[in-house]
């Protein structure tokens, strides 16, 4: 298992080095937007650059190693009984470091959780550590990046009549936590195929919306995530994702996530993503597979 203190220290030190070098090199340069269309990915539901469900090793935005990029996004996932909204912003610096911030809002529409309101704040950092996903087409080594997501829940809303105001009352051990991950991404231009694999160390229940750790277990577990995308043309990408989940809570028989998506990039300043998504079971109170649609809009440079 990852030694979390060492991982955090490495990510922060690497990021500071890149930021210092970048600040020294920049004066008043505008972003060059030199990367290929779609290679910054879209905004993942936790704010990182990548697919909809899982982060990629690619750095968000279209700035090359001599520039920078940034974007803002709004995402909504609606199933039979629940709605998840995510919005935030991210910046990519020197195609080496990515910083992101996102807020998630989760609400219910079916009794007994029709008044449920959960909120989570997420700060993310990602650092490219090796390889190149795009321009090294003669080699097989993918681009590698390591990252961390710092998460904190707000108080639970809508369950005051039941005396529940905190995720700890549902069995979670903490209302804040950190996810650590390693991503490997490779774009094969000749085949128009992008492959990504991510290994995440996490204690988060439903991405952290139901807290961290639980009455079943309270330790970091490695969870595998993957994305496959096909570039239909320069502006249209189709693909699928799969994300494994921990099962820490007795009140939440958590299941893995998956989706199939279509992303449209009319310009480098805009992307629109639509998907069919399956979030599995959410709680024992509404014990059925949560299936629905995913829509995300990202704008930036």
N, C-alpha and C positions, 0 to 999 in steps of 0.2 A: 504494500500500500504506500501511497505517496507520503513523504515526510512533509506535512503541509507548511511548516514554518520555513523550511529551506526552499520549497517551491515558491512561496510568496515572496521571500527575499530575492530569489533569482529573477522573478518577473519584474519586481519593482526596480532593482538595480539595472537590469537590461533596458527597461523603459526609460529611466532617467538618463542613461548614457546616450540613447538615441535622441531623446528630446534636447539634450544639451548640444549635441552635434548639429541637429537640425536648426535650432535657434541661432547658432553661430553662423550657419551657412545662409540663412534666409534674411532678407531685408524687407522688400515690399513686393516680392514676387507673387503673381497670381497663380492659382493652381493650374497645373499643366493638363490635367485630365488625359494623360497619355496612355492609360491602360485600356485594354480591349473592352468593348461593350459587354456588360453582364459579368465581368470578372471580379467585380467588387462584391458580388452576391447581393442578396436582399437582406432585410433586417429580420433576424431570428426573433422568436417571441420573447426572448429574454434580453434583446437589444444588440446582440453580437452580429457581425457580418457573417452570412452563410446562407443556409436554407431557412425554411420556416420553423422547423423543429430543432435543428442542430447547428452548432457553429462549424464553420470551415476554417482551414488554415489561412485562407485568403484574408487580406486586410481590407476593410471597408473603404469605399470611395474610389476615385479614379486617379488619384495622385500617384506618380511614380516615386522612385527612391530619392528624387531631387525635389519633391513637392509634397502636397497634402490633399486630402479630400474629406468631405463631411456630408452627412445626410440627416434627415429627420424622417420618422415613420409613424404611421398609425395602422394597427392591425386589429381585426376583430374575428373571433372564432365563435360561432353559434351552433350549439347542439340542441337536442330536444328539450333539455331541462336547464341548460346553463349558457352563459355568455362570458367570454373572456375578451377584454379590451387591453391592448398594450400600446403605449406611445412613448417616444423617446428620441434621442439623438446620439450620434456617434461621430468620431473623427478618426481618420487614418493618417499617420504621420510617417513620411519617408518610406511608405510601403513596408513598414517595419513594426510599428506599434499602433494598436487600436485602443481607443478609450470609448466607453459607451455608458449611457445612463438610460434607464427605462422604468416605467411604472406600469404595473399590472392591476387591473380591476376585474374581479370575478363575481358574478351575481347569479342567483338562482331564480327559476320561474315556476317550479313545481313544488307543492307542499310535500313534506314539512319544511323545505328549504327555499320557499318562494321569496322570502325576505332576506336571504343570505347575501352578505356583502363582504368580500375579502379584498384586501389591497396589499401590494408588495412593491417595495422599492429595490432596484437592482443597479449596482455599479459594476461594470465589467472592464477588464483589461486583458489584452492579448498581445503576445510578442512572437514575431516570426523568428525561428531559431536556425533553420536550415532549409536548403533546397529552393527550387522555384517551380511553381505549379504550371506555369504557362510557357516561359521562354526557353526552358531546357527540354526541348522535345526529343533530343537524342538520348537522354538518360531516363532511367526508370524511377529514380528516387523522387518521391513526392515532396511538396513543400510541407514543412513541419512548423507548428506553432503551439505554444503553451498559453493557457489563459486561466483566469479566475473570475468568478462572479460572486460579489458580496451582496447578500440578500437580507432584507429585514421586513417583517410583516407589520402592518398596522393592526389595531384592534379589530376583532370580528364585529361586523354590524348585522343587525336584523335578527339576532338570536337572544336578545336581552331578556325576553319573556321566559326563556329556558335557563336563564342564568349563565349563558355562555358568552363571554366577551374576549376570550383569548384562545389561541390554538393549543395552549398547554392544557386547557380543560378538555380537549378532544384526545389527549394522549401524547401530544408532541412534547419532546424534551426541551426544545428551545424555539423562540420566535425569530431567530436570526441564524445565519449560517453562511458558509462559503463553499461553492462548488469549484473544483479544480479539474482542468481537462487538457488533453493533448489531442490535436487534430492533425491529420495527414490528408492532403488534397492534391490531386493531379488532374490536369486538363489535357486530354489527348486530342489535339486539333485535327489530325487526319481522320479520326473516327467521330469527331464532334461529341465526345463523351467526357463528362466530369465525374470523377469518383472521389468520395470523401469517407473517411472513417474517423470517429472521435471516441476516445475513452474518457469517461467522466468519473471522478471520485466525488460522491455526494451522499448527504444524509437527508436531502430535501424530499418532502412529501408533496406530490403534485407540483413540482418545480419549486416548492417552498411555500406555496399559498396555504398549505395546511401545516406549516412549521417544519421542523427538522428533527430527525430521530423520532422514536416512538416507544410504545409499550411492548412491541414485538422485538425491536432491536434499535440500538443507538450507536452505530459505528459507520464509518465510511465504507461504502461498497463501490466496486468498479461497475459501471454501466456502459454498455456499448451502444453507439449511435452511428448511423450510416446514411449517406445520400448518394443517389445516382441521378445524373441529369443528362439529357440529350439536347444539344443545340440544334434545333430545327433549322434556324437560320440565324443571322446576326442579332435579331431582335426578339426571338421567341425561343423559350426553353421549357421543356417538359421533363418531369422527373418524379421520383418517389423517395420517401424517407422512412426510417424506422428508428425508434428510440426506446431503449429499455429503461425500466423504472424500478426503484427500490420498493419494498413492501414493509414499511415500518409500523403502520398504525392498524390497530384492531378495527377501527371504525371506517377504514378505507382499504378495500381490497383492490389496491392500485394495479392497473394493467399498463402494458406498453402502449406507446403512441405510434401511429403511422399515418402517412398522408400520400396522396398523389397530387401533383401541382402543375400549373401552367403559369409561367412568368413572362410578361411582355415588357420590353425595354424600348419604347418609342424613341427616346433619346438617352444620353448619358445622365440627364438631369431627372429622369423619372422612370420608375418601374411600378408595375401593377401585377400582383400575384393573386391567383385564385386557386383554391384547392378543396378537395374532399378530405376530411380528417376524421380519424377515429381516436378518441381519447380514453377508450375503455371505461371501466367503472370509476366513478368519482367518490361516492360514499356508499355505505350500506343502507342509507336512508332512501336512495334512489338507485337500486341495484340493477342497472341495465347499461348496456354499451352506449356510450355517448358519441353519436355520429352526427356530422353536420358539415358546414361550409366554413372556409377560411378565406378572408380577403385582406390584402395588405397593400398599402400605397407608400412608396418611398420617394422622397425628392432630395436632391443634393447635387454634389459635383465631385 
